[in-house]
Amino acid sequence: MENNLEDKGGFLWGLLGCCIPIAGLILFLIWKDQKPKTAKAAGIGALVSVGLSVAYYIIVVVIIGAAGIAGGL
């Protein structure tokens, strides 16, 4: 089995995973054995995107909740 001949990881695969998290997850699952560095980059990009989205929604809910309490709701 010819492993890691072209496996350099790559920032662009991580960026793709960040921009399109489902693509990053699929690429991670497909490449985890053949190209582990590239798969890791795509998977981390997907995780970063999901983490940032969750943090954004938590912050929005906190701000809206604080505005509701201050407004007398």
PyMOL Python script that loads the backbone (N, CA, C, O; Angstrom):
from pymol import cmd

cmd.read_pdbstr("""\
ATOM      1  N   MET A   1       0.853  -1.182   0.000  1.00  0.00           N
ATOM      2  CA  MET A   1       0.000   0.000   0.000  1.00  0.00           C
ATOM      3  C   MET A   1       0.895   1.240   0.000  1.00  0.00           C
ATOM      4  O   MET A   1       1.737   1.386   0.886  1.00  0.00           O
ATOM      5  N   GLU A   2       0.731   2.114  -0.955  1.00  0.00           N
ATOM      6  CA  GLU A   2       1.544   3.311  -1.047  1.00  0.00           C
ATOM      7  C   GLU A   2       0.905   4.438  -0.258  1.00  0.00           C
ATOM      8  O   GLU A   2       0.011   5.129  -0.748  1.00  0.00           O
ATOM      9  N   ASN A   3       1.365   4.613   0.948  1.00  0.00           N
ATOM     10  CA  ASN A   3       0.807   5.613   1.851  1.00  0.00           C
ATOM     11  C   ASN A   3       1.658   6.873   1.856  1.00  0.00           C
ATOM     12  O   ASN A   3       2.881   6.811   1.732  1.00  0.00           O
ATOM     13  N   ASN A   4       1.009   7.996   1.999  1.00  0.00           N
ATOM     14  CA  ASN A   4       1.648   9.277   2.268  1.00  0.00           C
ATOM     15  C   ASN A   4       2.577   9.773   1.167  1.00  0.00           C
ATOM     16  O   ASN A   4       3.442  10.604   1.442  1.00  0.00           O
ATOM     17  N   LEU A   5       2.435   9.299  -0.069  1.00  0.00           N
ATOM     18  CA  LEU A   5       3.291   9.801  -1.126  1.00  0.00           C
ATOM     19  C   LEU A   5       2.969  11.254  -1.465  1.00  0.00           C
ATOM     20  O   LEU A   5       3.871  12.054  -1.713  1.00  0.00           O
ATOM     21  N   GLU A   6       1.699  11.586  -1.474  1.00  0.00           N
ATOM     22  CA  GLU A   6       1.287  12.952  -1.776  1.00  0.00           C
ATOM     23  C   GLU A   6       0.541  13.567  -0.606  1.00  0.00           C
ATOM     24  O   GLU A   6      -0.211  14.524  -0.790  1.00  0.00           O
ATOM     25  N   ASP A   7       0.734  13.041   0.578  1.00  0.00           N
ATOM     26  CA  ASP A   7      -0.005  13.497   1.749  1.00  0.00           C
ATOM     27  C   ASP A   7       0.790  14.570   2.476  1.00  0.00           C
ATOM     28  O   ASP A   7       1.656  14.267   3.298  1.00  0.00           O
ATOM     29  N   LYS A   8       0.492  15.814   2.169  1.00  0.00           N
ATOM     30  CA  LYS A   8       1.194  16.927   2.788  1.00  0.00           C
ATOM     31  C   LYS A   8       0.308  17.705   3.739  1.00  0.00           C
ATOM     32  O   LYS A   8       0.730  18.732   4.271  1.00  0.00           O
ATOM     33  N   GLY A   9      -0.898  17.246   3.961  1.00  0.00           N
ATOM     34  CA  GLY A   9      -1.835  18.007   4.781  1.00  0.00           C
ATOM     35  C   GLY A   9      -2.454  19.067   3.915  1.00  0.00           C
ATOM     36  O   GLY A   9      -3.204  18.756   2.990  1.00  0.00           O
ATOM     37  N   GLY A  10      -2.162  20.278   4.190  1.00  0.00           N
ATOM     38  CA  GLY A  10      -2.599  21.344   3.305  1.00  0.00           C
ATOM     39  C   GLY A  10      -3.616  22.269   3.948  1.00  0.00           C
ATOM     40  O   GLY A  10      -4.657  21.841   4.446  1.00  0.00           O
ATOM     41  N   PHE A  11      -3.285  23.537   3.920  1.00  0.00           N
ATOM     42  CA  PHE A  11      -4.149  24.571   4.472  1.00  0.00           C
ATOM     43  C   PHE A  11      -5.454  24.676   3.691  1.00  0.00           C
ATOM     44  O   PHE A  11      -6.511  24.918   4.274  1.00  0.00           O
ATOM     45  N   LEU A  12      -5.385  24.495   2.386  1.00  0.00           N
ATOM     46  CA  LEU A  12      -6.584  24.671   1.567  1.00  0.00           C
ATOM     47  C   LEU A  12      -7.643  23.608   1.856  1.00  0.00           C
ATOM     48  O   LEU A  12      -8.837  23.896   1.780  1.00  0.00           O
ATOM     49  N   TRP A  13      -7.224  22.383   2.187  1.00  0.00           N
ATOM     50  CA  TRP A  13      -8.207  21.357   2.555  1.00  0.00           C
ATOM     51  C   TRP A  13      -8.870  21.731   3.879  1.00  0.00           C
ATOM     52  O   TRP A  13     -10.064  21.497   4.065  1.00  0.00           O
ATOM     53  N   GLY A  14      -8.102  22.310   4.792  1.00  0.00           N
ATOM     54  CA  GLY A  14      -8.677  22.788   6.045  1.00  0.00           C
ATOM     55  C   GLY A  14      -9.634  23.944   5.817  1.00  0.00           C
ATOM     56  O   GLY A  14     -10.679  24.036   6.462  1.00  0.00           O
ATOM     57  N   LEU A  15      -9.274  24.817   4.903  1.00  0.00           N
ATOM     58  CA  LEU A  15     -10.150  25.941   4.566  1.00  0.00           C
ATOM     59  C   LEU A  15     -11.439  25.447   3.919  1.00  0.00           C
ATOM     60  O   LEU A  15     -12.519  25.960   4.212  1.00  0.00           O
ATOM     61  N   LEU A  16     -11.328  24.458   3.046  1.00  0.00           N
ATOM     62  CA  LEU A  16     -12.528  23.874   2.449  1.00  0.00           C
ATOM     63  C   LEU A  16     -13.410  23.254   3.531  1.00  0.00           C
ATOM     64  O   LEU A  16     -14.628  23.431   3.522  1.00  0.00           O
ATOM     65  N   GLY A  17     -12.792  22.530   4.462  1.00  0.00           N
ATOM     66  CA  GLY A  17     -13.546  21.936   5.564  1.00  0.00           C
ATOM     67  C   GLY A  17     -14.211  22.979   6.434  1.00  0.00           C
ATOM     68  O   GLY A  17     -15.293  22.749   6.973  1.00  0.00           O
ATOM     69  N   CYS A  18     -13.565  24.128   6.572  1.00  0.00           N
ATOM     70  CA  CYS A  18     -14.136  25.206   7.383  1.00  0.00           C
ATOM     71  C   CYS A  18     -15.300  25.883   6.660  1.00  0.00           C
ATOM     72  O   CYS A  18     -16.314  26.212   7.275  1.00  0.00           O
ATOM     73  N   CYS A  19     -15.149  26.086   5.362  1.00  0.00           N
ATOM     74  CA  CYS A  19     -16.202  26.747   4.592  1.00  0.00           C
ATOM     75  C   CYS A  19     -17.404  25.834   4.346  1.00  0.00           C
ATOM     76  O   CYS A  19     -18.547  26.291   4.334  1.00  0.00           O
ATOM     77  N   ILE A  20     -17.138  24.556   4.153  1.00  0.00           N
ATOM     78  CA  ILE A  20     -18.204  23.581   3.896  1.00  0.00           C
ATOM     79  C   ILE A  20     -17.970  22.401   4.847  1.00  0.00           C
ATOM     80  O   ILE A  20     -17.334  21.417   4.470  1.00  0.00           O
ATOM     81  N   PRO A  21     -18.479  22.497   6.070  1.00  0.00           N
ATOM     82  CA  PRO A  21     -18.170  21.484   7.088  1.00  0.00           C
ATOM     83  C   PRO A  21     -18.557  20.061   6.698  1.00  0.00           C
ATOM     84  O   PRO A  21     -17.844  19.119   7.044  1.00  0.00           O
ATOM     85  N   ILE A  22     -19.657  19.885   5.992  1.00  0.00           N
ATOM     86  CA  ILE A  22     -20.060  18.532   5.618  1.00  0.00           C
ATOM     87  C   ILE A  22     -19.046  17.935   4.640  1.00  0.00           C
ATOM     88  O   ILE A  22     -18.787  16.732   4.678  1.00  0.00           O
ATOM     89  N   ALA A  23     -18.476  18.759   3.772  1.00  0.00           N
ATOM     90  CA  ALA A  23     -17.440  18.283   2.847  1.00  0.00           C
ATOM     91  C   ALA A  23     -16.181  17.898   3.626  1.00  0.00           C
ATOM     92  O   ALA A  23     -15.536  16.899   3.310  1.00  0.00           O
ATOM     93  N   GLY A  24     -15.834  18.685   4.637  1.00  0.00           N
ATOM     94  CA  GLY A  24     -14.684  18.349   5.468  1.00  0.00           C
ATOM     95  C   GLY A  24     -14.869  17.032   6.200  1.00  0.00           C
ATOM     96  O   GLY A  24     -13.936  16.237   6.310  1.00  0.00           O
ATOM     97  N   LEU A  25     -16.071  16.806   6.697  1.00  0.00           N
ATOM     98  CA  LEU A  25     -16.356  15.545   7.384  1.00  0.00           C
ATOM     99  C   LEU A  25     -16.281  14.366   6.418  1.00  0.00           C
ATOM    100  O   LEU A  25     -15.703  13.328   6.739  1.00  0.00           O
ATOM    101  N   ILE A  26     -16.861  14.532   5.245  1.00  0.00           N
ATOM    102  CA  ILE A  26     -16.840  13.448   4.250  1.00  0.00           C
ATOM    103  C   ILE A  26     -15.399  13.167   3.806  1.00  0.00           C
ATOM    104  O   ILE A  26     -14.998  12.007   3.702  1.00  0.00           O
ATOM    105  N   LEU A  27     -14.632  14.211   3.548  1.00  0.00           N
ATOM    106  CA  LEU A  27     -13.241  14.007   3.151  1.00  0.00           C
ATOM    107  C   LEU A  27     -12.448  13.337   4.261  1.00  0.00           C
ATOM    108  O   LEU A  27     -11.615  12.471   3.994  1.00  0.00           O
ATOM    109  N   PHE A  28     -12.701  13.731   5.507  1.00  0.00           N
ATOM    110  CA  PHE A  28     -12.024  13.083   6.624  1.00  0.00           C
ATOM    111  C   PHE A  28     -12.326  11.588   6.658  1.00  0.00           C
ATOM    112  O   PHE A  28     -11.420  10.768   6.807  1.00  0.00           O
ATOM    113  N   LEU A  29     -13.595  11.242   6.519  1.00  0.00           N
ATOM    114  CA  LEU A  29     -13.980   9.834   6.576  1.00  0.00           C
ATOM    115  C   LEU A  29     -13.415   9.032   5.406  1.00  0.00           C
ATOM    116  O   LEU A  29     -13.066   7.862   5.565  1.00  0.00           O
ATOM    117  N   ILE A  30     -13.324   9.655   4.238  1.00  0.00           N
ATOM    118  CA  ILE A  30     -12.814   8.946   3.063  1.00  0.00           C
ATOM    119  C   ILE A  30     -11.294   8.789   3.137  1.00  0.00           C
ATOM    120  O   ILE A  30     -10.767   7.730   2.796  1.00  0.00           O
ATOM    121  N   TRP A  31     -10.588   9.830   3.577  1.00  0.00           N
ATOM    122  CA  TRP A  31      -9.131   9.851   3.518  1.00  0.00           C
ATOM    123  C   TRP A  31      -8.427   9.457   4.808  1.00  0.00           C
ATOM    124  O   TRP A  31      -7.197   9.472   4.843  1.00  0.00           O
ATOM    125  N   LYS A  32      -9.142   9.108   5.861  1.00  0.00           N
ATOM    126  CA  LYS A  32      -8.482   8.892   7.151  1.00  0.00           C
ATOM    127  C   LYS A  32      -7.429   7.788   7.121  1.00  0.00           C
ATOM    128  O   LYS A  32      -6.497   7.817   7.925  1.00  0.00           O
ATOM    129  N   ASP A  33      -7.551   6.817   6.218  1.00  0.00           N
ATOM    130  CA  ASP A  33      -6.554   5.753   6.125  1.00  0.00           C
ATOM    131  C   ASP A  33      -5.522   6.002   5.025  1.00  0.00           C
ATOM    132  O   ASP A  33      -4.341   5.709   5.212  1.00  0.00           O
ATOM    133  N   GLN A  34      -5.955   6.542   3.875  1.00  0.00           N
ATOM    134  CA  GLN A  34      -5.041   6.749   2.757  1.00  0.00           C
ATOM    135  C   GLN A  34      -4.184   8.009   2.920  1.00  0.00           C
ATOM    136  O   GLN A  34      -2.985   7.983   2.646  1.00  0.00           O
ATOM    137  N   LYS A  35      -4.791   9.096   3.361  1.00  0.00           N
ATOM    138  CA  LYS A  35      -4.090  10.382   3.500  1.00  0.00           C
ATOM    139  C   LYS A  35      -4.399  10.964   4.881  1.00  0.00           C
ATOM    140  O   LYS A  35      -5.227  11.869   4.992  1.00  0.00           O
ATOM    141  N   PRO A  36      -3.759  10.468   5.922  1.00  0.00           N
ATOM    142  CA  PRO A  36      -4.121  10.901   7.278  1.00  0.00           C
ATOM    143  C   PRO A  36      -3.875  12.388   7.562  1.00  0.00           C
ATOM    144  O   PRO A  36      -4.650  13.006   8.293  1.00  0.00           O
ATOM    145  N   LYS A  37      -2.817  12.970   7.000  1.00  0.00           N
ATOM    146  CA  LYS A  37      -2.542  14.395   7.253  1.00  0.00           C
ATOM    147  C   LYS A  37      -3.588  15.279   6.585  1.00  0.00           C
ATOM    148  O   LYS A  37      -4.083  16.229   7.191  1.00  0.00           O
ATOM    149  N   THR A  38      -3.919  14.968   5.348  1.00  0.00           N
ATOM    150  CA  THR A  38      -4.924  15.735   4.624  1.00  0.00           C
ATOM    151  C   THR A  38      -6.294  15.545   5.264  1.00  0.00           C
ATOM    152  O   THR A  38      -7.061  16.502   5.377  1.00  0.00           O
ATOM    153  N   ALA A  39      -6.608  14.331   5.681  1.00  0.00           N
ATOM    154  CA  ALA A  39      -7.879  14.060   6.344  1.00  0.00           C
ATOM    155  C   ALA A  39      -7.978  14.843   7.646  1.00  0.00           C
ATOM    156  O   ALA A  39      -9.034  15.382   7.979  1.00  0.00           O
ATOM    157  N   LYS A  40      -6.876  14.899   8.374  1.00  0.00           N
ATOM    158  CA  LYS A  40      -6.879  15.642   9.634  1.00  0.00           C
ATOM    159  C   LYS A  40      -7.112  17.136   9.394  1.00  0.00           C
ATOM    160  O   LYS A  40      -7.844  17.779  10.146  1.00  0.00           O
ATOM    161  N   ALA A  41      -6.494  17.684   8.354  1.00  0.00           N
ATOM    162  CA  ALA A  41      -6.676  19.100   8.033  1.00  0.00           C
ATOM    163  C   ALA A  41      -8.134  19.396   7.689  1.00  0.00           C
ATOM    164  O   ALA A  41      -8.700  20.379   8.168  1.00  0.00           O
ATOM    165  N   ALA A  42      -8.741  18.549   6.862  1.00  0.00           N
ATOM    166  CA  ALA A  42     -10.140  18.758   6.483  1.00  0.00           C
ATOM    167  C   ALA A  42     -11.062  18.582   7.685  1.00  0.00           C
ATOM    168  O   ALA A  42     -12.024  19.333   7.843  1.00  0.00           O
ATOM    169  N   GLY A  43     -10.777  17.603   8.527  1.00  0.00           N
ATOM    170  CA  GLY A  43     -11.595  17.368   9.716  1.00  0.00           C
ATOM    171  C   GLY A  43     -11.494  18.500  10.725  1.00  0.00           C
ATOM    172  O   GLY A  43     -12.499  18.908  11.306  1.00  0.00           O
ATOM    173  N   ILE A  44     -10.291  19.006  10.934  1.00  0.00           N
ATOM    174  CA  ILE A  44     -10.119  20.128  11.862  1.00  0.00           C
ATOM    175  C   ILE A  44     -10.822  21.367  11.329  1.00  0.00           C
ATOM    176  O   ILE A  44     -11.427  22.115  12.097  1.00  0.00           O
ATOM    177  N   GLY A  45     -10.749  21.590  10.028  1.00  0.00           N
ATOM    178  CA  GLY A  45     -11.468  22.726   9.434  1.00  0.00           C
ATOM    179  C   GLY A  45     -12.962  22.627   9.680  1.00  0.00           C
ATOM    180  O   GLY A  45     -13.607  23.625  10.000  1.00  0.00           O
ATOM    181  N   ALA A  46     -13.516  21.429   9.533  1.00  0.00           N
ATOM    182  CA  ALA A  46     -14.946  21.229   9.790  1.00  0.00           C
ATOM    183  C   ALA A  46     -15.274  21.464  11.258  1.00  0.00           C
ATOM    184  O   ALA A  46     -16.283  22.094  11.576  1.00  0.00           O
ATOM    185  N   LEU A  47     -14.431  20.962  12.152  1.00  0.00           N
ATOM    186  CA  LEU A  47     -14.673  21.158  13.590  1.00  0.00           C
ATOM    187  C   LEU A  47     -14.581  22.629  13.989  1.00  0.00           C
ATOM    188  O   LEU A  47     -15.365  23.097  14.814  1.00  0.00           O
ATOM    189  N   VAL A  48     -13.643  23.349  13.417  1.00  0.00           N
ATOM    190  CA  VAL A  48     -13.514  24.779  13.707  1.00  0.00           C
ATOM    191  C   VAL A  48     -14.771  25.515  13.262  1.00  0.00           C
ATOM    192  O   VAL A  48     -15.280  26.370  13.987  1.00  0.00           O
ATOM    193  N   SER A  49     -15.268  25.193  12.086  1.00  0.00           N
ATOM    194  CA  SER A  49     -16.476  25.837  11.579  1.00  0.00           C
ATOM    195  C   SER A  49     -17.675  25.571  12.488  1.00  0.00           C
ATOM    196  O   SER A  49     -18.426  26.487  12.823  1.00  0.00           O
ATOM    197  N   VAL A  50     -17.843  24.325  12.877  1.00  0.00           N
ATOM    198  CA  VAL A  50     -18.965  23.979  13.761  1.00  0.00           C
ATOM    199  C   VAL A  50     -18.801  24.666  15.114  1.00  0.00           C
ATOM    200  O   VAL A  50     -19.772  25.181  15.669  1.00  0.00           O
ATOM    201  N   GLY A  51     -17.594  24.677  15.641  1.00  0.00           N
ATOM    202  CA  GLY A  51     -17.348  25.334  16.926  1.00  0.00           C
ATOM    203  C   GLY A  51     -17.631  26.830  16.881  1.00  0.00           C
ATOM    204  O   GLY A  51     -18.231  27.382  17.804  1.00  0.00           O
ATOM    205  N   LEU A  52     -17.201  27.480  15.811  1.00  0.00           N
ATOM    206  CA  LEU A  52     -17.467  28.913  15.669  1.00  0.00           C
ATOM    207  C   LEU A  52     -18.960  29.189  15.521  1.00  0.00           C
ATOM    208  O   LEU A  52     -19.464  30.179  16.052  1.00  0.00           O
ATOM    209  N   SER A  53     -19.663  28.326  14.810  1.00  0.00           N
ATOM    210  CA  SER A  53     -21.115  28.496  14.659  1.00  0.00           C
ATOM    211  C   SER A  53     -21.831  28.359  15.997  1.00  0.00           C
ATOM    212  O   SER A  53     -22.712  29.156  16.321  1.00  0.00           O
ATOM    213  N   VAL A  54     -21.455  27.362  16.761  1.00  0.00           N
ATOM    214  CA  VAL A  54     -22.069  27.161  18.084  1.00  0.00           C
ATOM    215  C   VAL A  54     -21.782  28.361  18.984  1.00  0.00           C
ATOM    216  O   VAL A  54     -22.679  28.852  19.669  1.00  0.00           O
ATOM    217  N   ALA A  55     -20.538  28.831  18.986  1.00  0.00           N
ATOM    218  CA  ALA A  55     -20.182  29.992  19.806  1.00  0.00           C
ATOM    219  C   ALA A  55     -20.967  31.233  19.378  1.00  0.00           C
ATOM    220  O   ALA A  55     -21.415  32.008  20.222  1.00  0.00           O
ATOM    221  N   TYR A  56     -21.131  31.418  18.081  1.00  0.00           N
ATOM    222  CA  TYR A  56     -21.889  32.557  17.572  1.00  0.00           C
ATOM    223  C   TYR A  56     -23.338  32.509  18.055  1.00  0.00           C
ATOM    224  O   TYR A  56     -23.876  33.516  18.515  1.00  0.00           O
ATOM    225  N   TYR A  57     -23.963  31.343  17.950  1.00  0.00           N
ATOM    226  CA  TYR A  57     -25.362  31.232  18.370  1.00  0.00           C
ATOM    227  C   TYR A  57     -25.509  31.406  19.875  1.00  0.00           C
ATOM    228  O   TYR A  57     -26.499  31.981  20.326  1.00  0.00           O
ATOM    229  N   ILE A  58     -24.564  30.934  20.652  1.00  0.00           N
ATOM    230  CA  ILE A  58     -24.620  31.144  22.105  1.00  0.00           C
ATOM    231  C   ILE A  58     -24.509  32.624  22.426  1.00  0.00           C
ATOM    232  O   ILE A  58     -25.249  33.135  23.265  1.00  0.00           O
ATOM    233  N   ILE A  59     -23.588  33.315  21.763  1.00  0.00           N
ATOM    234  CA  ILE A  59     -23.426  34.753  22.001  1.00  0.00           C
ATOM    235  C   ILE A  59     -24.689  35.502  21.606  1.00  0.00           C
ATOM    236  O   ILE A  59     -25.115  36.402  22.330  1.00  0.00           O
ATOM    237  N   VAL A  60     -25.295  35.159  20.486  1.00  0.00           N
ATOM    238  CA  VAL A  60     -26.520  35.828  20.045  1.00  0.00           C
ATOM    239  C   VAL A  60     -27.643  35.599  21.049  1.00  0.00           C
ATOM    240  O   VAL A  60     -28.371  36.536  21.377  1.00  0.00           O
ATOM    241  N   VAL A  61     -27.797  34.376  21.541  1.00  0.00           N
ATOM    242  CA  VAL A  61     -28.841  34.081  22.513  1.00  0.00           C
ATOM    243  C   VAL A  61     -28.613  34.854  23.812  1.00  0.00           C
ATOM    244  O   VAL A  61     -29.566  35.347  24.414  1.00  0.00           O
ATOM    245  N   VAL A  62     -27.370  34.961  24.242  1.00  0.00           N
ATOM    246  CA  VAL A  62     -27.055  35.717  25.465  1.00  0.00           C
ATOM    247  C   VAL A  62     -27.377  37.186  25.268  1.00  0.00           C
ATOM    248  O   VAL A  62     -27.958  37.814  26.153  1.00  0.00           O
ATOM    249  N   ILE A  63     -27.010  37.742  24.132  1.00  0.00           N
ATOM    250  CA  ILE A  63     -27.283  39.177  23.876  1.00  0.00           C
ATOM    251  C   ILE A  63     -28.788  39.426  23.806  1.00  0.00           C
ATOM    252  O   ILE A  63     -29.279  40.391  24.390  1.00  0.00           O
ATOM    253  N   ILE A  64     -29.516  38.576  23.106  1.00  0.00           N
ATOM    254  CA  ILE A  64     -30.957  38.749  23.005  1.00  0.00           C
ATOM    255  C   ILE A  64     -31.622  38.556  24.368  1.00  0.00           C
ATOM    256  O   ILE A  64     -32.564  39.266  24.719  1.00  0.00           O
ATOM    257  N   GLY A  65     -31.117  37.586  25.129  1.00  0.00           N
ATOM    258  CA  GLY A  65     -31.646  37.384  26.474  1.00  0.00           C
ATOM    259  C   GLY A  65     -31.394  38.583  27.378  1.00  0.00           C
ATOM    260  O   GLY A  65     -32.273  38.979  28.144  1.00  0.00           O
ATOM    261  N   ALA A  66     -30.216  39.155  27.295  1.00  0.00           N
ATOM    262  CA  ALA A  66     -29.898  40.333  28.097  1.00  0.00           C
ATOM    263  C   ALA A  66     -30.736  41.526  27.677  1.00  0.00           C
ATOM    264  O   ALA A  66     -31.142  42.322  28.524  1.00  0.00           O
ATOM    265  N   ALA A  67     -31.002  41.663  26.391  1.00  0.00           N
ATOM    266  CA  ALA A  67     -31.839  42.761  25.909  1.00  0.00           C
ATOM    267  C   ALA A  67     -33.279  42.559  26.372  1.00  0.00           C
ATOM    268  O   ALA A  67     -33.967  43.526  26.700  1.00  0.00           O
ATOM    269  N   GLY A  68     -33.731  41.321  26.400  1.00  0.00           N
ATOM    270  CA  GLY A  68     -35.085  41.036  26.863  1.00  0.00           C
ATOM    271  C   GLY A  68     -35.243  41.330  28.334  1.00  0.00           C
ATOM    272  O   GLY A  68     -36.275  41.861  28.743  1.00  0.00           O
ATOM    273  N   ILE A  69     -34.246  41.002  29.150  1.00  0.00           N
ATOM    274  CA  ILE A  69     -34.315  41.275  30.589  1.00  0.00           C
ATOM    275  C   ILE A  69     -34.262  42.780  30.836  1.00  0.00           C
ATOM    276  O   ILE A  69     -34.993  43.305  31.676  1.00  0.00           O
ATOM    277  N   ALA A  70     -33.397  43.466  30.103  1.00  0.00           N
ATOM    278  CA  ALA A  70     -33.282  44.920  30.286  1.00  0.00           C
ATOM    279  C   ALA A  70     -34.532  45.628  29.783  1.00  0.00           C
ATOM    280  O   ALA A  70     -34.860  46.702  30.287  1.00  0.00           O
ATOM    281  N   GLY A  71     -35.228  45.077  28.825  1.00  0.00           N
ATOM    282  CA  GLY A  71     -36.401  45.695  28.266  1.00  0.00           C
ATOM    283  C   GLY A  71     -37.666  45.421  29.073  1.00  0.00           C
ATOM    284  O   GLY A  71     -38.722  45.978  28.775  1.00  0.00           O
ATOM    285  N   GLY A  72     -37.571  44.580  30.079  1.00  0.00           N
ATOM    286  CA  GLY A  72     -38.721  44.318  30.927  1.00  0.00           C
ATOM    287  C   GLY A  72     -39.575  43.152  30.497  1.00  0.00           C
ATOM    288  O   GLY A  72     -40.741  43.071  30.884  1.00  0.00           O
ATOM    289  N   LEU A  73     -39.034  42.255  29.716  1.00  0.00           N
ATOM    290  CA  LEU A  73     -39.814  41.088  29.281  1.00  0.00           C
ATOM    291  C   LEU A  73     -39.987  40.115  30.386  1.00  0.00           C
ATOM    292  O   LEU A  73     -40.617  39.074  30.198  1.00  0.00           O
TER     293      LEU A  73
END
""", "prot")
cmd.dss("prot")
cmd.show_as("cartoon", "prot")
cmd.util.cbc("prot")
cmd.orient("prot")
